[in-house]
């Protein structure tokens, strides 16, 4: 993990194009999104809060962007588990 885990304005954080996974605009985005310098893993549901985790260069993805019920406790749990 690169040290950045935070609440995210979910849909605004999307980048690249979806080549693996599924999506209905404004409803759900699940899968891998590819962009010029890498790829992201995304699991977003409409009108749900999300967290964004930026990963290290060694990770297969640049970031994880995931809808969660409670972003604050999710961020705290990730930071507690990773020490970041």
ZAGU-167443 format. One line per field, with one value per atom (N, C-alpha, C, O): residue number from 1; residue in three letters; atom name; x, y, z negated. Coordinates in steps of 0.2 Angstrom, whole numbers. Example, Ala and Ser with C-alpha at 12.3 -4.5 7.8 and 13.67 -1.06 7.14 Angstrom:
<recs>
k	[1, 1, 1, 1, 2, 2, 2, 2]
r	[ALA, ALA, ALA, ALA, SER, SER, SER, SER]
a	[N, CA, C, O, N, CA, C, O]
east	[66, 62, 66, 71, 64, 68, 64, 67]
north	[-28, -22, -16, -17, -11, -5, 0, 6]
up	[-39, -39, -39, -42, -35, -36, -39, -40]
</recs>
This chain:
<recs>
k	[1, 1, 1, 1, 2, 2, 2, 2, 3, 3, 3, 3, 4, 4, 4, 4, 5, 5, 5, 5, 6, 6, 6, 6, 7, 7, 7, 7, 8, 8, 8, 8, 9, 9, 9, 9, 10, 10, 10, 10, 11, 11, 11, 11, 12, 12, 12, 12, 13, 13, 13, 13, 14, 14, 14, 14, 15, 15, 15, 15, 16, 16, 16, 16, 17, 17, 17, 17, 18, 18, 18, 18, 19, 19, 19, 19, 20, 20, 20, 20, 21, 21, 21, 21, 22, 22, 22, 22, 23, 23, 23, 23, 24, 24, 24, 24, 25, 25, 25, 25, 26, 26, 26, 26, 27, 27, 27, 27, 28, 28, 28, 28, 29, 29, 29, 29, 30, 30, 30, 30, 31, 31, 31, 31, 32, 32, 32, 32, 33, 33, 33, 33, 34, 34, 34, 34, 35, 35, 35, 35, 36, 36, 36, 36, 37, 37, 37, 37, 38, 38, 38, 38, 39, 39, 39, 39, 40, 40, 40, 40, 41, 41, 41, 41, 42, 42, 42, 42, 43, 43, 43, 43, 44, 44, 44, 44, 45, 45, 45, 45, 46, 46, 46, 46, 47, 47, 47, 47, 48, 48, 48, 48, 49, 49, 49, 49, 50, 50, 50, 50, 51, 51, 51, 51, 52, 52, 52, 52, 53, 53, 53, 53, 54, 54, 54, 54, 55, 55, 55, 55, 56, 56, 56, 56, 57, 57, 57, 57, 58, 58, 58, 58, 59, 59, 59, 59, 60, 60, 60, 60, 61, 61, 61, 61, 62, 62, 62, 62, 63, 63, 63, 63, 64, 64, 64, 64, 65, 65, 65, 65, 66, 66, 66, 66, 67, 67, 67, 67, 68, 68, 68, 68, 69, 69, 69, 69, 70, 70, 70, 70, 71, 71, 71, 71, 72, 72, 72, 72, 73, 73, 73, 73, 74, 74, 74, 74, 75, 75, 75, 75, 76, 76, 76, 76, 77, 77, 77, 77, 78, 78, 78, 78, 79, 79, 79, 79, 80, 80, 80, 80, 81, 81, 81, 81, 82, 82, 82, 82, 83, 83, 83, 83, 84, 84, 84, 84]
r	[UNK, UNK, UNK, UNK, UNK, UNK, UNK, UNK, UNK, UNK, UNK, UNK, UNK, UNK, UNK, UNK, UNK, UNK, UNK, UNK, UNK, UNK, UNK, UNK, UNK, UNK, UNK, UNK, UNK, UNK, UNK, UNK, UNK, UNK, UNK, UNK, UNK, UNK, UNK, UNK, UNK, UNK, UNK, UNK, UNK, UNK, UNK, UNK, UNK, UNK, UNK, UNK, UNK, UNK, UNK, UNK, UNK, UNK, UNK, UNK, UNK, UNK, UNK, UNK, UNK, UNK, UNK, UNK, UNK, UNK, UNK, UNK, UNK, UNK, UNK, UNK, UNK, UNK, UNK, UNK, UNK, UNK, UNK, UNK, UNK, UNK, UNK, UNK, UNK, UNK, UNK, UNK, UNK, UNK, UNK, UNK, UNK, UNK, UNK, UNK, UNK, UNK, UNK, UNK, UNK, UNK, UNK, UNK, UNK, UNK, UNK, UNK, UNK, UNK, UNK, UNK, UNK, UNK, UNK, UNK, UNK, UNK, UNK, UNK, UNK, UNK, UNK, UNK, UNK, UNK, UNK, UNK, UNK, UNK, UNK, UNK, UNK, UNK, UNK, UNK, UNK, UNK, UNK, UNK, UNK, UNK, UNK, UNK, UNK, UNK, UNK, UNK, UNK, UNK, UNK, UNK, UNK, UNK, UNK, UNK, UNK, UNK, UNK, UNK, UNK, UNK, UNK, UNK, UNK, UNK, UNK, UNK, UNK, UNK, UNK, UNK, UNK, UNK, UNK, UNK, UNK, UNK, UNK, UNK, UNK, UNK, UNK, UNK, UNK, UNK, UNK, UNK, UNK, UNK, UNK, UNK, UNK, UNK, UNK, UNK, UNK, UNK, UNK, UNK, UNK, UNK, UNK, UNK, UNK, UNK, UNK, UNK, UNK, UNK, UNK, UNK, UNK, UNK, UNK, UNK, UNK, UNK, UNK, UNK, UNK, UNK, UNK, UNK, UNK, UNK, UNK, UNK, UNK, UNK, UNK, UNK, UNK, UNK, UNK, UNK, UNK, UNK, UNK, UNK, UNK, UNK, UNK, UNK, UNK, UNK, UNK, UNK, UNK, UNK, UNK, UNK, UNK, UNK, UNK, UNK, UNK, UNK, UNK, UNK, UNK, UNK, UNK, UNK, UNK, UNK, UNK, UNK, UNK, UNK, UNK, UNK, UNK, UNK, UNK, UNK, UNK, UNK, UNK, UNK, UNK, UNK, UNK, UNK, UNK, UNK, UNK, UNK, UNK, UNK, UNK, UNK, UNK, UNK, UNK, UNK, UNK, UNK, UNK, UNK, UNK, UNK, UNK, UNK, UNK, UNK, UNK, UNK, UNK, UNK, UNK, UNK, UNK, UNK, UNK, UNK, UNK, UNK, UNK, UNK, UNK, UNK, UNK, UNK, UNK, UNK, UNK, UNK, UNK, UNK, UNK, UNK]
a	[N, CA, C, O, N, CA, C, O, N, CA, C, O, N, CA, C, O, N, CA, C, O, N, CA, C, O, N, CA, C, O, N, CA, C, O, N, CA, C, O, N, CA, C, O, N, CA, C, O, N, CA, C, O, N, CA, C, O, N, CA, C, O, N, CA, C, O, N, CA, C, O, N, CA, C, O, N, CA, C, O, N, CA, C, O, N, CA, C, O, N, CA, C, O, N, CA, C, O, N, CA, C, O, N, CA, C, O, N, CA, C, O, N, CA, C, O, N, CA, C, O, N, CA, C, O, N, CA, C, O, N, CA, C, O, N, CA, C, O, N, CA, C, O, N, CA, C, O, N, CA, C, O, N, CA, C, O, N, CA, C, O, N, CA, C, O, N, CA, C, O, N, CA, C, O, N, CA, C, O, N, CA, C, O, N, CA, C, O, N, CA, C, O, N, CA, C, O, N, CA, C, O, N, CA, C, O, N, CA, C, O, N, CA, C, O, N, CA, C, O, N, CA, C, O, N, CA, C, O, N, CA, C, O, N, CA, C, O, N, CA, C, O, N, CA, C, O, N, CA, C, O, N, CA, C, O, N, CA, C, O, N, CA, C, O, N, CA, C, O, N, CA, C, O, N, CA, C, O, N, CA, C, O, N, CA, C, O, N, CA, C, O, N, CA, C, O, N, CA, C, O, N, CA, C, O, N, CA, C, O, N, CA, C, O, N, CA, C, O, N, CA, C, O, N, CA, C, O, N, CA, C, O, N, CA, C, O, N, CA, C, O, N, CA, C, O, N, CA, C, O, N, CA, C, O, N, CA, C, O, N, CA, C, O, N, CA, C, O, N, CA, C, O, N, CA, C, O]
east	[4, 0, 4, 9, 3, 7, 6, 9, 1, 0, -5, -6, -9, -15, -21, -23, -25, -32, -37, -36, -42, -46, -53, -55, -58, -65, -64, -60, -68, -68, -75, -80, -75, -81, -81, -78, -84, -83, -83, -78, -89, -89, -84, -81, -82, -77, -70, -66, -69, -62, -61, -56, -66, -65, -61, -61, -56, -52, -51, -52, -49, -48, -55, -60, -54, -59, -60, -55, -66, -67, -66, -70, -62, -61, -62, -64, -63, -64, -69, -68, -75, -80, -86, -88, -90, -97, -99, -95, -103, -105, -112, -113, -116, -122, -121, -121, -120, -119, -123, -129, -120, -124, -127, -130, -126, -129, -123, -123, -119, -114, -108, -109, -102, -96, -92, -90, -90, -87, -81, -83, -75, -70, -64, -62, -60, -54, -55, -58, -52, -52, -45, -40, -43, -37, -36, -40, -30, -28, -21, -18, -18, -12, -6, -2, -6, 0, -2, 2, -8, -9, -16, -20, -18, -25, -28, -24, -34, -37, -42, -45, -44, -49, -55, -54, -61, -66, -72, -74, -76, -82, -87, -87, -90, -94, -102, -104, -105, -113, -115, -113, -120, -123, -125, -128, -124, -127, -124, -127, -118, -115, -108, -105, -106, -100, -94, -96, -88, -83, -76, -76, -72, -65, -60, -61, -55, -50, -43, -41, -40, -33, -28, -29, -23, -18, -13, -10, -11, -6, 1, 2, 6, 13, 14, 9, 19, 21, 21, 20, 23, 23, 16, 16, 11, 5, 2, 4, -3, -5, -10, -11, -13, -17, -14, -10, -16, -13, -17, -15, -24, -28, -34, -36, -37, -43, -49, -47, -54, -60, -66, -69, -68, -73, -79, -77, -85, -91, -91, -90, -92, -92, -98, -99, -101, -106, -104, -107, -98, -95, -88, -83, -87, -80, -75, -69, -77, -73, -70, -64, -74, -72, -68, -63, -70, -66, -59, -54, -58, -51, -48, -42, -51, -47, -45, -39, -49, -47, -41, -37, -41, -36, -29, -24, -30, -24, -21, -15, -26, -24, -20, -16, -23, -20, -13, -9, -12, -6, -1, 5, -3, 1, 3, 8, -1, 0, -5, -5]
north	[-6, 0, 6, 6, 11, 17, 22, 27, 21, 25, 30, 34, 30, 34, 30, 26, 30, 27, 33, 36, 34, 39, 38, 34, 42, 42, 45, 49, 43, 45, 47, 44, 53, 54, 49, 51, 43, 37, 38, 37, 41, 41, 46, 45, 51, 56, 53, 56, 48, 45, 40, 38, 38, 34, 36, 42, 32, 34, 28, 23, 30, 25, 22, 25, 16, 13, 6, 3, 3, -4, -9, -8, -13, -19, -25, -30, -26, -32, -30, -26, -34, -32, -30, -32, -27, -25, -18, -15, -15, -8, -6, -7, -2, 1, 8, 10, 13, 20, 23, 22, 25, 28, 23, 25, 17, 12, 7, 7, 4, 0, -1, 0, -1, -2, -7, -6, -13, -19, -21, -23, -21, -24, -20, -16, -21, -18, -12, -13, -6, -1, 1, 1, 1, 2, 10, 13, 12, 19, 19, 14, 25, 25, 22, 18, 23, 21, 15, 14, 12, 6, 4, 5, 1, -1, -1, -1, 0, 1, -5, -7, -7, -12, -8, -4, -8, -4, -9, -13, -7, -10, -5, -4, -1, 4, 3, 1, 5, 5, 12, 16, 14, 21, 23, 19, 29, 32, 29, 29, 26, 23, 26, 28, 27, 30, 25, 19, 27, 23, 25, 30, 20, 22, 21, 17, 24, 24, 22, 26, 17, 14, 15, 11, 19, 19, 14, 14, 10, 5, 6, 11, 2, 3, 1, -2, 3, 1, -6, -9, -10, -17, -21, -27, -18, -21, -21, -17, -26, -27, -21, -20, -17, -12, -5, -6, 0, 7, 9, 12, 7, 9, 4, 1, 4, 0, 6, 10, 5, 10, 6, 3, 6, 1, 5, 8, 3, 5, 1, -5, 5, 2, 5, 11, 2, 5, 10, 15, 10, 15, 16, 13, 21, 23, 25, 23, 28, 30, 24, 24, 19, 13, 9, 5, 9, 5, 8, 4, 14, 17, 16, 14, 17, 15, 8, 7, 3, -4, -5, -9, -2, -3, 0, -3, 6, 9, 5, 4, 2, -1, -8, -10, -11, -17, -17, -21, -11, -10, -6, -6, -2, 2, 9, 12, 10, 16, 22, 27]
up	[0, 0, 0, -3, 4, 5, -1, -1, -6, -11, -11, -15, -6, -5, -5, 0, -10, -10, -12, -18, -9, -11, -8, -3, -11, -8, -1, 0, 3, 10, 13, 12, 17, 21, 26, 32, 25, 29, 37, 40, 40, 47, 50, 56, 46, 49, 49, 53, 45, 45, 51, 51, 55, 60, 65, 67, 68, 73, 78, 76, 84, 89, 92, 91, 95, 98, 96, 94, 96, 93, 99, 104, 98, 102, 99, 103, 93, 90, 84, 80, 84, 79, 82, 88, 78, 80, 78, 73, 81, 79, 82, 87, 78, 80, 78, 72, 83, 81, 76, 76, 70, 65, 60, 55, 61, 57, 53, 47, 57, 55, 59, 66, 56, 60, 56, 51, 60, 56, 61, 67, 59, 63, 63, 59, 69, 70, 75, 80, 73, 78, 80, 75, 86, 89, 91, 94, 89, 91, 94, 93, 96, 100, 96, 98, 89, 85, 80, 76, 81, 77, 77, 82, 71, 71, 63, 59, 63, 56, 55, 60, 49, 48, 45, 40, 47, 45, 44, 47, 38, 36, 33, 27, 37, 35, 37, 42, 32, 32, 32, 28, 36, 36, 29, 25, 27, 21, 15, 9, 15, 9, 8, 13, 2, 1, 3, 3, 4, 6, 3, 0, 3, 1, 7, 11, 7, 12, 9, 4, 11, 8, 14, 19, 13, 18, 16, 10, 21, 20, 22, 26, 20, 22, 30, 33, 33, 39, 41, 46, 35, 36, 36, 38, 34, 34, 41, 46, 42, 49, 51, 57, 46, 48, 45, 40, 48, 45, 39, 34, 40, 34, 34, 39, 28, 27, 25, 21, 28, 27, 26, 31, 20, 18, 13, 9, 15, 11, 4, 4, -1, -8, -12, -10, -17, -21, -25, -26, -28, -33, -31, -33, -27, -24, -30, -30, -35, -40, -44, -46, -46, -49, -45, -47, -38, -34, -33, -33, -32, -32, -38, -38, -44, -50, -51, -53, -49, -49, -44, -46, -38, -34, -37, -36, -39, -42, -48, -49, -52, -58, -56, -59, -51, -48, -45, -45, -42, -38, -41, -39, -46, -50, -46, -47, -41, -37, -39, -36]
</recs>
